[in-house]
Amino acid sequence: MASGSKIYSVAGLAATVGAAMVARKLMTVTWKLSTGKKPPSNPEHPDVSMGEAVAWATASGVAVGLARMLASRKTAEYYRRSTGHLPPNLEDVEA
């Protein structure tokens, strides 16, 4: 059991990091296509307009958060299919 949960932890970490990287790349491409320029590399910089900084922070934060959540859910689903139960850190939720 301990070995399975360690593998789950590593797989979950890899999935969420990978999903975050892919989401960030997709957001960068989407930003370039929709605005015609590169996204701000540092939204905190005073030369970046407040509107652009807020838009980038909001859009990229939502995209990365959703990608990480979806990757975590898929990893947990795979673990449950493989072992017959949820990972130790997840508890059943009544719908």
VEXSEBA-188342 format. One record per residue (C-alpha): x, y, z; residue in three letters. Coordinates in pm, whole numbers, plus 50000, padded with zeros to 5 digits. Each point is the difference from the previous one (the first is absolute). Layout:
# residues N
XYZALA ...
This chain:
# residues 95
500005000050000MET 502735024950090ALA 501764993249672SER 496775006149805GLY 499335032850174SER 503585011549934LYS 499604991649633ILE 496685018650001TYR 501675030450158SER 502775000549741VAL 497564994349714ALA 497705027150133GLY 502865024750030LEU 501244992249650ALA 496495003249857ALA 499275033350166THR 503385015149911VAL 499634988349640GLY 496445012949979ALA 501065033850139ALA 502815002749744MET 497674991149712VAL 497345024350121ALA 502545027950032ARG 501264993449645LYS 496454999449861LEU 499195032450181MET 503105016349852THR 498994989449648VAL 496395010850056THR 501135033650135TRP 502255005749696LYS 497184991049760LEU 497405021550174SER 502095030950078THR 502734998449737GLY 502765003250259LYS 501834979050256LYS 498454997050346PRO 501645020350273PRO 503024981350132SER 499695018150332ASN 496505013850068PRO 501285017650315GLU 502265022849795HIS 498735036150010PRO 500345003749621ASP 497364972949944VAL 496535015449997SER 497744990450288MET 497364986449763GLY 502484977949817GLU 501524987550327ALA 496594991650149VAL 498804983349679ALA 503144978649973TRP 500014990550369ALA 496334990649991THR 500084980549674ALA 503224981350073SER 499024993050362GLY 496674985149899VAL 501544979449719ALA 502814986050216VAL 497664993350293GLY 497524981249782LEU 502734979949830ALA 501504989750336ARG 496594990450139MET 499144979349693LEU 503384982550009ALA 499574992050370SER 496524986149940ARG 501174978049712LYS 502884986950212THR 497604991750284ALA 497614982949757GLU 502854979049863TYR 501104990950353TYR 496454989350089ARG 499684978749685ARG 503384984050073SER 499524993150370THR 496254999350053GLY 500065029150248HIS 500835036750016LEU 503485012150094PRO 500615004050373PRO 499905038149988ASN 496545001049843LEU 496844992750187GLU 496624991249858ASP 497785029849941VAL 496254996750011GLU 498455016149695ALA 
